[in-house]
Amino acid sequence: MSAAPVSPSLKDLPKVAVDLKSQLEGFNHDNMKRASTTEKNVLPTAEDVQQEKQHIELIHGVETFKQDRLKRTNTTEKIILPNAQDVATEKTQKALLEGVEGFDTGKLKHTETHEKNPLPDKDAIEAEKGQQKLIEGIENFDPKKLKHTETQEKNPLPTKEAIDQEKSA
């Protein structure tokens, strides 16, 4: 049987030095600076609690999962082979790449490049200036410089009397 805890007697308690005891008894609390205390007790939000519950339920579901409830399935792998056209295209591309990679640049002839910049002759320049002046004249045309005219319509058809006279003749 276990014995009930017994409180120590006064003589068994540790002894405090006399000078320390007198300092503690004579301590004045008014000499201390005032300080405000703030309690910081960060509690989880409802969202955090909900996420933790979901996580615990997920782990519990994985731990208590019964494998005998699973059904056997057969996996069919479909291997699609390339057709003749794909093979021919790949062979052609491979042959082209090998031809480019294995090309001997020593077989090339040396050439010198001459840059030519033929300038237009005077007739072409004059023709282009005339064209630009024509376009400029059309774009900058001021219709206020035109004079008002009356159009007279002329009727080239014979009159009714001339037609009657020709019929009777």
Sequence and secondary structure as in RCSB ss.txt:
>XXXX:A:sequence
MSAAPVSPSLKDLPKVAVDLKSQLEGFNHDNMKRASTTEKNVLPTAEDVQQEKQHIELIHGVETFKQDRLKRTNT
TEKIILPNAQDVATEKTQKALLEGVEGFDTGKLKHTETHEKNPLPDKDAIEAEKGQQKLIEGIENFDPKKLKHTE
TQEKNPLPTKEAIDQEKSA
>XXXX:A:secstr
         GGGS    HHHHHHHHT  GGGS             HHHHHHHHHHHHHHHHHHT  GGG      
        HHHHHHHHHHHHHHHHHHT  GGGS             HHHHHHHHHHHHHHHHHHT  GGG     
      S  HHHHHHHHH 
